[in-house]
């Protein structure tokens, strides 16, 4: 290949006008270099390539004083320059065609380890021993998704109505919530998956559809091989803190509704702006918490016989 041909081929490659045969020739040329990949940013690579091309073109326009010596040295220099640009060009091409990996974080615990992980939305995951969790550094704007690859974890999920939270497991069982606390046991060696709700409500599903909807103090066991589901009632052994620092009564109500799977209404919408600062525990009953909050604001409340619906009034 002559210098002019090399120059023309290089320019066509940079302009993305090469045909399949020419592209193959460039790649075969590149393969002979046996160089390590140059780790530079794409914009930096492009800049270096353009600068080198300008130098190459200038070198080709120079008239040599000693024709024979120049031809040998010039050819070596130009060939090396062309090879460098082709190396950078193909590196850029490969970089642009490669799918960028997601910005994922993977946490693995040892046989006796336990880890507390705070996610970007403020949700907390308590990871048990011999567990593996994968999650993004920052959640998407319309959803929050993580994967429990192995082991047991307890989740305290921040309520965000427009961004549902989903925990994926390796067996294809997914747990979807809006804001609640629950535990998941998913071991590859076990034929069962267990989901237990401490507060709030979760939906458990797989590719075939919904497996069950759980509320406070309910658990679900799924047989992975037989596809059988069992739902039962259990006494909650784990409790979470309910802290309010200058929160509006509307925010307090929303939190209590998701924690206890109850309905709370206000007789007057103006009450929703009242501020509250207090710390409670999910160990307490909703009636006990409502009684304290209403006392702070000189309000009253009443509830239904099944303790699922409440109304706050003056």
C-alpha positions in Angstrom: 0.0 0.0 0.0 1.4 3.4 -1.0 1.5 6.5 1.2 -1.3 8.0 -0.8 -3.4 4.9 -0.6 -2.8 4.7 3.1 -3.8 8.3 3.5 -7.0 7.9 1.4 -8.0 4.7 3.3 -7.4 6.4 6.6 -9.5 9.5 5.6 -12.3 7.2 4.4 -12.2 5.3 7.7 -12.4 8.5 9.7 -15.3 9.7 7.6 -17.0 6.3 8.0 -17.1 5.8 4.2 -15.2 2.5 4.1 -16.9 -0.5 2.5 -16.8 -4.0 4.2 -13.6 -5.0 2.3 -11.8 -1.9 3.3 -13.0 -2.1 6.9 -11.7 -5.7 7.0 -8.3 -4.5 5.7 -8.1 -1.9 8.4 -9.1 -4.4 11.1 -6.5 -6.9 9.9 -3.9 -4.2 9.9 -4.9 -3.3 13.4 -4.7 -7.0 14.5 -1.1 -7.2 13.5 -0.1 -4.5 16.0 -0.6 -6.7 19.0 -0.8 -3.7 21.2 -2.6 -3.3 24.5 -5.9 -1.3 24.4 -5.3 2.4 25.1 -7.7 3.5 27.8 -8.6 7.1 26.9 -11.9 8.9 26.9 -13.6 8.9 23.5 -13.3 12.6 23.0 -9.6 12.5 23.9 -9.0 9.7 21.4 -10.8 11.7 18.6 -8.7 14.8 19.3 -5.4 12.8 19.2 -6.5 11.2 16.0 -7.3 14.5 14.3 -4.0 16.1 15.5 -2.0 13.1 14.2 -3.8 13.2 10.9 -2.8 16.8 10.4 0.8 16.0 11.2 0.7 13.1 8.7 -0.7 15.2 5.9 2.0 17.9 6.6 4.7 15.2 6.5 3.5 14.0 3.2 3.7 17.4 1.7 7.3 18.0 2.7 10.0 17.7 -0.1 13.0 15.6 1.0 16.6 16.8 0.5 18.0 13.3 0.3 15.5 11.3 -1.7 16.6 7.7 -0.9 17.1 8.2 2.8 13.9 10.2 3.2 11.8 7.5 1.5 12.9 4.9 4.0 12.6 7.1 7.1 9.4 8.8 5.9 7.7 5.5 5.1 8.5 4.1 8.5 7.4 7.3 10.2 4.2 7.6 8.1 3.4 3.9 8.5 3.8 4.1 12.3 1.5 7.2 12.3 -1.1 5.6 10.2 -1.1 2.5 12.4 -1.5 4.7 15.5 -4.5 6.6 14.0 -6.1 3.3 12.9 -5.5 1.9 16.4 -7.2 5.0 17.9 -10.0 4.9 15.3 -10.9 1.3 15.8 -10.7 1.8 19.6 -13.2 4.6 19.3 -15.4 2.5 17.0 -15.4 -0.4 19.4 -16.1 1.9 22.3 -19.1 3.5 20.5 -20.6 0.2 19.5 -20.2 -1.4 22.9 -23.2 -1.2 25.2 -22.3 0.6 28.4 -22.7 -1.5 31.5 -25.2 -0.3 34.1 -23.9 1.6 37.1 -24.5 -1.3 39.5 -23.2 -2.0 43.0 -22.8 -5.6 44.2 -22.5 -6.4 47.9 -21.7 -9.8 49.2 -21.6 -10.9 52.8 -19.6 -13.6 54.5 -20.8 -16.6 56.5 -21.1 -14.5 59.7 -21.4 -11.0 58.2 -24.4 -8.6 58.3 -24.4 -5.3 56.4 -26.7 -2.3 56.5 -27.0 -0.6 53.1 -28.6 2.7 52.5 -30.0 3.1 48.9 -30.1 6.4 46.9 -33.7 7.0 47.8 -33.1 6.6 51.6 -34.4 3.1 51.8 -32.5 0.7 54.0 -31.5 -2.9 53.4 -30.2 -5.2 56.2 -28.3 -7.9 54.4 -27.9 -11.2 56.2 -25.0 -13.7 56.2 -24.0 -15.4 52.9 -26.1 -13.0 50.9 -25.6 -11.1 47.6 -27.4 -7.9 46.6 -27.2 -5.9 43.4 -28.5 -2.4 43.1 -27.9 0.8 41.1 -26.0 3.8 42.6 -29.0 6.0 41.6 -32.5 4.8 40.8 -34.4 5.6 37.6 -36.9 8.4 37.6 -39.9 6.2 37.3 -39.0 3.0 39.2 -36.7 1.5 41.8 -35.3 -2.0 41.1 -32.8 -4.2 42.9 -31.9 -7.9 42.8 -31.4 -10.2 45.8 -29.2 -12.8 44.1 -28.7 -15.0 47.2 -29.6 -15.1 50.9 -31.8 -13.2 53.3 -32.5 -9.4 53.5 -34.8 -7.1 55.5 -36.0 -4.0 53.6 -37.3 -0.7 54.9 -38.6 1.1 51.9 -39.2 4.8 51.7 -42.7 5.6 50.4 -42.7 7.1 46.9 -46.1 6.7 45.2 -44.8 7.4 41.7 -41.7 5.2 42.0 -42.7 1.6 42.9 -39.9 -0.5 44.5 -39.3 -4.0 43.2 -37.0 -6.8 44.5 -36.1 -9.4 41.9 -34.9 -12.9 42.9 -32.9 -15.5 40.8 -35.9 -17.8 40.7 -38.1 -15.3 38.8 -40.2 -14.3 41.9 -40.5 -10.5 42.3 -41.7 -8.5 45.3 -43.3 -5.1 44.5 -44.0 -2.4 47.1 -44.6 1.4 47.4 -43.4 1.9 50.9 -43.2 -0.8 53.6 -40.9 -3.1 55.5 -40.5 -6.8 54.8 -38.0 -9.7 54.6 -37.1 -12.0 51.8 -35.3 -15.4 51.9 -34.1 -16.6 48.6 -31.3 -19.3 48.6 -30.4 -21.2 45.4 -30.0 -24.4 47.4 -33.4 -24.1 49.0 -36.6 -25.1 47.1 -38.6 -22.4 48.8 -38.7 -18.6 48.8 -40.1 -16.8 51.8 -41.5 -13.3 52.0 -42.7 -11.9 55.3 -44.3 -8.4 55.7 -43.6 -6.5 58.9 -45.5 -3.3 57.9 -47.4 -2.2 54.9 -48.4 -4.2 51.8 -46.4 -6.1 49.1 -47.4 -8.0 45.9 -45.5 -11.2 45.1 -45.5 -12.3 41.5 -43.6 -14.3 38.8 -43.9 -14.5 35.0 -47.2 -16.4 35.2 -48.9 -13.6 37.3 -49.6 -12.6 40.9 -48.8 -15.2 43.6 -50.3 -13.2 46.4 -50.7 -9.8 48.2 -49.5 -9.6 51.7 -50.2 -7.2 54.5 -48.7 -6.6 58.0 -47.8 -9.8 59.8 -48.5 -12.1 56.8 -46.0 -14.4 55.1 -45.8 -16.2 51.8 -43.9 -19.4 51.0 -43.3 -20.3 47.3 -42.3 -23.8 46.3 -39.9 -23.2 43.3 -40.1 -26.7 41.9 -43.9 -27.4 42.4 -45.0 -23.8 41.9 -47.2 -24.0 45.0 -48.0 -21.0 47.2 -48.9 -20.9 50.9 -49.9 -17.7 52.8 -50.1 -17.6 56.6 -50.2 -15.3 59.6 -47.2 -14.7 61.8 -46.4 -12.5 64.7 -44.0 -9.8 63.7 -40.6 -10.1 65.4 -39.1 -7.1 63.8 -40.1 -3.5 64.4 -39.2 -0.2 62.7 -39.0 3.3 63.9 -41.5 5.9 62.7 -39.8 9.3 63.1 -41.5 12.6 62.2 -39.5 15.9 62.3 -41.8 18.8 61.5 -43.8 16.6 59.1 -47.3 17.7 58.1 -50.3 15.7 59.3 -50.8 14.6 55.7 -47.3 13.1 55.6 -47.9 11.4 58.9 -51.1 9.9 57.7 -49.6 8.6 54.5 -46.8 6.9 56.4 -49.2 5.3 58.9 -51.5 4.1 56.1 -48.6 2.2 54.4 -47.1 0.9 57.6 -50.4 -0.5 59.0 -52.3 -1.0 55.7 -55.1 1.2 57.1 -57.2 4.1 55.8 -57.2 7.5 57.6 -59.4 10.5 56.5 -59.6 14.1 57.7 -62.9 15.8 58.3 -61.3 19.1 57.3 -58.6 19.3 54.6 -57.1 22.3 56.5 -55.9 19.9 59.2 -53.4 18.3 56.7 -51.0 21.2 57.1 -50.6 20.8 60.9 -47.0 19.9 61.8 -45.8 17.0 64.0 -42.5 16.1 65.6 -42.5 12.7 67.3 -40.9 9.2 67.2 -43.0 6.0 67.3 -42.4 2.3 66.8 -44.4 -0.1 64.6 -44.7 -2.1 67.8 -47.4 0.4 68.8 -50.9 0.1 67.5 -52.2 2.7 65.1 -54.8 3.7 67.6 -52.1 4.5 70.2 -50.2 6.6 67.7 -53.3 8.5 66.5 -54.3 9.2 70.1 -50.9 10.8 70.7 -50.9 12.9 67.5 -54.5 14.0 68.0 -53.7 15.1 71.6 -50.8 17.2 70.3 -53.2 19.2 68.1 -56.3 19.0 70.3 -58.1 16.7 67.8 -60.2 13.6 68.1 -60.5 10.4 66.0 -62.7 7.4 65.7 -62.2 4.0 64.0 -64.2 1.2 62.5 -64.8 -2.1 64.2 -62.2 -3.9 62.2 -59.6 -1.2 63.1 -58.9 -0.6 59.4 -60.5 2.8 58.8 -60.1 6.0 60.9 -61.3 9.5 60.8 -59.7 12.6 62.4 -61.8 15.6 63.3 -61.9 18.6 65.6 
